[in-house]
Amino acid sequence: MPLDGGVGDGSWRGVPAEAVHFKRRMIMKTGIVVLVIVIGLFLGGYVANIVKLCHCDFASPYKAEAIRLIGVFMPPIGIVTGYIEIDDSL
């Protein structure tokens, strides 16, 4: 039995083929938009981590510098630390 419900015209269970293809295209476009937003957030957090590392004072205590430097070499940590403020006080 064909996947189009046996009709042979590309429709799916009586739904016109144009409607099925339109819905698939909309789902694909939505998925691409969500993917672009997620990648943008990831890159934004990672770049923010590097910028914040460059603005650190590199004076004792080195807590913020150490965490941000680890984030540079381990991107998943860098993505998160780019969005948080790290207090360097004791």
Summary of the structure (lengths in Angstrom):
residues: 90
radius of gyration: 24.3
end to end distance: 71.8
largest distance: 75.2
contacts: 210
relative contact order: 0.11
helix: 62%
strand: 2%
